[in-house]
Amino acid sequence: MWMAVPRCAAERTVCARRTPGAGIGPPRWASSRDAGDPGPIGAGEVQVWLIDLDAVTDVALGQDLAILGPQERGRAAAFATPTLRARHVAAHGALRRILSVHLGVPAATLAFCTSAWGRPFLSDTSRPFDFSLSHSGRLAVLAVSAGVRVGVDLERLCPDPPYEIAAAAFSAAERTLLARLAQDERAAAFYALWTRKEALAKGIGCGLDMDLTGLDVSPGLRLSGRPAPGRPRPRWSGGSSGEGSWRFHAMPDIPGFAAALALGGRARHVICRLYDRSLIAA
């Protein structure tokens, strides 16, 4: 599901090169050939990485496990199946490797802490780096930024969406939107709304403890290629001190998944790229 976001001169998205004559289409994930080798992140820049968790070899998984901290290893060990354990290790190994490039330190030395609501942060607060990681099935999406709060969510699409969530988590405007849509559009809109809500809640840092029914993330939602109405900013009932700073940024399509990126401020530069583990040393 696409999120329509107006662009300004100070903000642009870097995507994969398009075929000459193909015209202007939706953004795509940039390969290492298109985006170049990953380097230190600049002020006001946001990088969004798409990670294939099942593409990691057993040898690479062993290397990733070696750079994880005790808590990350403990969480991995708690998963019920080898596949789930491997995906957890691959996701957090990628997180550490990417952060190590930007911070200029070995991946194994990175330390993390959590807020009262469980939002992870880098323990070293001397530099304004933020990150958000989400994984579903075989894929993960990681947003990393310098000077901009970020939240990201990824959900694998199911043919039977859990619409019962809407009663407890969707605003009146969002429920009305779903009710008037045809079945195929309703499923896409449900996942678009839900990933936006999760991305925003993760970015703010309060998780799903916030009153989600008082939050309307439908402005700017694009349905079936139709022009996107409204502004791509959430609306809080009763007002909120953070209402003016958070907005949604368009992400490239991920077939079979819905994803959303929330930014707590204006990003100077947004890069969406595919994760290539071979380019990032630990």
Buried (B, 14 or more C-beta within 10 A) or exposed (E): BBBBBEEEEEBEBBBBEEEEEEEEEEBBBBEBEBBEEBEEBEEBBBBBBBBBBEEBEEEBBEBBBEBBBEEBBEBBEEBEEEEEBBBBBBBBBBBBBBBBBBBEEEBEEBEBEEEEBEBBBBEBEEEEBBBBBBBBBBBBBBBBBBBBBBBBBBBBBEEEBEEEBBEEBBBEEBBEBBEEBEEEBBBBBBBBBBBBBBBBBBBBBBEEEBEBBEBBBBBBBBBEEEEBEEBBBBBBEEEBEEEEBBBBBBBBBBEEBBBBBBBBBEBBBBBBBBBBBEEBEB
